């Protein structure tokens, strides 16, 4: 009899180490090294084997059947003193029996509704299971030995246990796919509504639409990132199951279904569901990206138009300022010239009596030169301030 329990180890190998240290002390042997990934130690009349995989670990006990048929766990390592290192995801009990009785009599204890029964190893063995859990939570597999060599018997047992273990692991992607499906559907519906609004040509809310599209894309990418490992692992585990089923080389027993036919009918739809969710995520991500790019283009065009209007407004203000400056400049020339001519008039009061030119004539003669000099002086000052600055016209 072989008993295997597989555990998901969320904390990595930490809990495994604690369990293995306890089991080793109870058997009086040295615990495994920290980097070890497998261990074998004697336990009772059999052997306990531990193996560490990527995301789970397995504990396999092999030995003679327990005399107590009420529970397959009595007197074995997985009794009350065993501390599980994580959540149990698979439990298998595989029994090897010698095929002396008629085959149909030996499979009478299985559920006929889901019984799978086939010949393997060229007719040297028969395999039966109903993929149902017994009272101990174990999936029972029966191998009827009709002349197998020890090496071929061991390889057959390994394939059968791996089929059940990896089948369970592959199915872990289905609940995740079922939980993601309504969320993807909601995003798809909202994407259709947003693209409909874009098609209507109302671009006044382009920024709001872009913000919502970006939020949908972020939500979708977060879900895709969270499901990436699980869906990839499910594909890998399903591939291992298919390889092990092909390696069995089953021959159908009349009136019964083979393991391969049963599992492919039950597992394949779940794997197609996971692939469908992945494909929908990828396709929807591309659609959201295209819609966001289109909206971003609209927003960029709108920003450019606003910038153009802003520059045009700035040009208008610059022209107005230039005209105002020119007006002020003219007024400044007139005002400065007026005061300078007034100063010339005060100077004319100091002319001696009998001077042939009157005070008014002096002031009149100085108007044009004063205006010209003042204009040139102010213009020179303005040019100095304008050096290095663009001339706005």
Secondary structure as UniProt FT lines:
FT   STRAND          2..8
FT   TURN            10..13
FT   HELIX           14..27
FT   TURN            34..35
FT   STRAND          38..43
FT   TURN            44..45
FT   STRAND          46..52
FT   STRAND          56..62
FT   TURN            69..70
FT   TURN            72..75
FT   TURN            77..78
FT   TURN            80..81
FT   STRAND          87..98
FT   HELIX           103..106
FT   TURN            107..109
FT   TURN            112..114
FT   STRAND          116..120
FT   HELIX           121..123
FT   STRAND          125..133
FT   TURN            135..136
FT   STRAND          139..145
FT   HELIX           150..170
FT   HELIX           172..199
FT   TURN            200..201
FT   TURN            204..205
FT   HELIX           206..248
FT   STRAND          251..252
FT   TURN            254..255
FT   HELIX           259..348
FT   TURN            349..350
FT   TURN            353..354
FT   HELIX           359..386
FT   TURN            387..388
//
